[in-house]
Amino acid sequence: MKKILNAGLVGLVLAFISCKSPNYNAMWENSEPKLISNKFAFTEGPATDKIGNVYFTDQPNDRIYFWDWKTDKVTLFLDKTGRANGTYFDDNDNLITCSDKEGEIWKIRKDKSIEVLSKDFEGKRLNGPNDLWLDGNGGIYFTDPLYKREYWENFKVEIPEKNLYYRNKDGKISKLETFVQPNGIIGSIKLKKLYVSDIDAAKTYVYDILNEGKLSEKKLFCEMGSDGMTLDKEGNLYLTGNGVTVFNSKGEKIHHIKIPENWTGNVTFGGENNNILFITASKSVYTLPTKTSALK
């Protein structure tokens, strides 16, 4: 989640126009995003469990909800979530979350029990983990920008840099890269790629994943930052902000999905076949059936 809207993104938002590439055929003709609910304060962090249900956060209200693809209904899962922001499911269907309030990484089980996985880096409080991706080996890549919140109690900046980190399966955290303001992150085990948004710099970068917690030098992927992101099975990257903008694997903009909200925070694929785009946008959540599906 970001502060809406910071000055560094105003020009970017105004510059968007709808576009569609003839080589991009993932959308059904005349399909439009469907509003599922607009009862929230600010939605973020969608993540899909093993059966296709999508969990997401209402960050200001400190709650996690889930969308049931069978009923098309939204239900409260948990309150008092540590102001969860970005989320991702592990291989055991536990929800791994960024606790913005506590500056921690949490594991939330389906029985709603909570385990704190990470509390600090080298004894210093993290700024406020924002988004994360799991590498399938027990490791967690996560971004740690700095958005000072009114609800932080006795907060003092202990790490002035805004960093990308890796937590290995044994709990050790390594700093990988410093950004202007890192935010959205997604990776692919299949493609061995990691994408990281530097939202205030209006750029998204791509890395090759060389080993557990080991990355290549970053390469500029596109001149756009993003609050959240996802990948489809063709390797197209979906970025958020002013709606959802789709880039192919070469970093070329190929499609834009208009969302009737001031800000689109995040996006993922859910549903029985992981072919439904689930979009968190300001006070609302939307779904959009597609011809493609999630990339793992």
Secondary structure as GFF3:
##gff-version 3
##sequence-region A 1 296
A	DSSP	alpha_helix	7	15	.	.	.	ID=ss1
A	DSSP	beta_strand	34	37	.	.	.	ID=ss2
A	DSSP	beta_strand	43	48	.	.	.	ID=ss3
A	DSSP	beta_strand	54	58	.	.	.	ID=ss4
A	DSSP	three_ten_helix	59	61	.	.	.	ID=ss5
A	DSSP	beta_strand	63	68	.	.	.	ID=ss6
A	DSSP	beta_strand	73	79	.	.	.	ID=ss7
A	DSSP	beta_strand	84	89	.	.	.	ID=ss8
A	DSSP	beta_strand	95	99	.	.	.	ID=ss9
A	DSSP	beta_strand	104	108	.	.	.	ID=ss10
A	DSSP	beta_strand	114	118	.	.	.	ID=ss11
A	DSSP	beta_strand	120	121	.	.	.	ID=ss12
A	DSSP	beta_strand	124	125	.	.	.	ID=ss13
A	DSSP	beta_strand	131	134	.	.	.	ID=ss14
A	DSSP	beta_strand	140	144	.	.	.	ID=ss15
A	DSSP	beta_strand	162	167	.	.	.	ID=ss16
A	DSSP	beta_strand	173	179	.	.	.	ID=ss17
A	DSSP	beta_strand	182	188	.	.	.	ID=ss18
A	DSSP	beta_strand	193	198	.	.	.	ID=ss19
A	DSSP	three_ten_helix	199	201	.	.	.	ID=ss20
A	DSSP	beta_strand	203	211	.	.	.	ID=ss21
A	DSSP	beta_strand	214	215	.	.	.	ID=ss22
A	DSSP	beta_strand	219	222	.	.	.	ID=ss23
A	DSSP	beta_strand	229	231	.	.	.	ID=ss24
A	DSSP	beta_strand	237	240	.	.	.	ID=ss25
A	DSSP	beta_strand	244	247	.	.	.	ID=ss26
A	DSSP	beta_strand	253	257	.	.	.	ID=ss27
A	DSSP	beta_strand	266	270	.	.	.	ID=ss28
A	DSSP	beta_strand	276	281	.	.	.	ID=ss29
A	DSSP	beta_strand	284	289	.	.	.	ID=ss30
###
